[in-house]
Amino acid sequence: NGQDTLIVGAGETIQSAINAASPGDTVFVEAGTYTEDITMRSEVSVVGAGFNSTTLRGTGTNSVVTAINVTNAQFAGFKVIRSGPASSDAGIDIRGGNLLVNNNWVIGNLNGIQVYNGSSGGSSAILRNNIVQGNGNSGSAFLNYGIIVLHSTPLIANNLVVSNTGVGIYVGWAESAGTQIINNTVVGNTDSGIWCYSGGNAIIKNNIFTRNMSGIAASHGAVPQISFNDVWGNFWHNYDSQSGGVAAAGPGDISADPLFDVAATPPFALLPGSPCINAGDPNPLFNDRDGSRNDMGAFGGPAGLLPGPASAITTGFLFNNIGKIPTSEITPSGSLA
């Protein structure tokens, strides 16, 4: 296997470098705007210079990034914008596999990130330290999503899921039971902050849900595992149970103004005195970077977002099992070994 870095610069295409890469290689994309849709390959990582400087602008006809049964690869460091208009189009479209999606800004697509089952079964992707913002179309004939999970068990951790037209995070069907929604900040989505549907019994822990239409919704028999979240100030219901679903405050849940620092970059960091500080799950497994008890929201936990744009991630997420990926397969930098 190779361990080379292929560099893509102005006037070159990312896809041609992906196609030329050997297993184990990394395609590094220099700052700039690249107008193309790309298809990922297993064991080939694609890394931009940071989402404030490297933009992947789709053609507007398909998903911008497609990963079908892709394993042992990372997609990181991009602003991803302009997916196609079809209901199946997204900024990042993952079908099966275990792609790591890290440190991206996914904005202005029909759907932000979608994680579906592929030919080899459900996906155990890791979505971490991303900003998923401003996706969806109010004029669409169908519901749109910041993040949608179907028949898969990803880890969704330390993301900002904000101001999407539609549902912030959707988890559907029994094969998605066990999806981990941990330490995210979900704000200002026009539908539910999170909606669990028909057996999509996600683990929902250490998150902040506020200013969405509903905070946590469950329908058609879904019974998510809910604990240590701040669910406050959602416009319809904080907890919304429909059609046999059960959404209710769990152990450690609070309902209080999280006191966001509106001047922070990225936004939604917590001000001193926030009730979300040291209010997450007290299990040391979830401790913050400094070893203190977990802070609810995207800036808490062992892989919490850092202040400043596109900050480097230097620590892995310390679960015994991440979706179907054992922690032993994840390097200290968070990339798959």
CORTA-V42800 format. One record per run of one state. SS is the DSSP state (@ for helix, = for strand, . for the rest). FROM is the first residue (numbers start at 1). TO is the last residue. If there is no record, write none. Layout:
ss = [SS | SS]
from = [FROM | FROM]
to = [TO | TO]
This chain:
ss = [. | = | . | @ | . | = | . | = | . | = | . | = | . | = | . | = | . | = | . | = | . | = | . | = | . | = | . | = | . | = | . | = | . | = | . | = | . | = | . | = | . | = | . | = | . | @ | . | = | . | = | . | = | . | = | . | = | . | = | . | = | . | = | . | = | . | = | . | = | . | = | . | @ | . | = | . | = | @ | = | . | = | .]
from = [1 | 5 | 9 | 14 | 21 | 26 | 30 | 32 | 36 | 38 | 40 | 45 | 49 | 54 | 58 | 65 | 69 | 74 | 77 | 79 | 82 | 92 | 96 | 100 | 103 | 105 | 108 | 113 | 117 | 118 | 119 | 121 | 122 | 126 | 129 | 131 | 134 | 145 | 151 | 155 | 158 | 160 | 163 | 167 | 173 | 174 | 177 | 180 | 183 | 185 | 188 | 194 | 198 | 203 | 206 | 208 | 211 | 214 | 220 | 225 | 228 | 230 | 233 | 237 | 243 | 254 | 255 | 260 | 262 | 269 | 271 | 284 | 287 | 321 | 323 | 325 | 327 | 330 | 331 | 336 | 337]
to = [4 | 8 | 13 | 20 | 25 | 29 | 31 | 35 | 37 | 39 | 44 | 48 | 53 | 57 | 64 | 68 | 73 | 76 | 78 | 81 | 91 | 95 | 99 | 102 | 104 | 107 | 112 | 116 | 117 | 118 | 120 | 121 | 125 | 128 | 130 | 133 | 144 | 150 | 154 | 157 | 159 | 162 | 166 | 172 | 173 | 176 | 179 | 182 | 184 | 187 | 193 | 197 | 202 | 205 | 207 | 210 | 213 | 219 | 224 | 227 | 229 | 232 | 236 | 242 | 253 | 254 | 259 | 261 | 268 | 270 | 283 | 286 | 320 | 322 | 324 | 326 | 329 | 330 | 335 | 336 | 337]
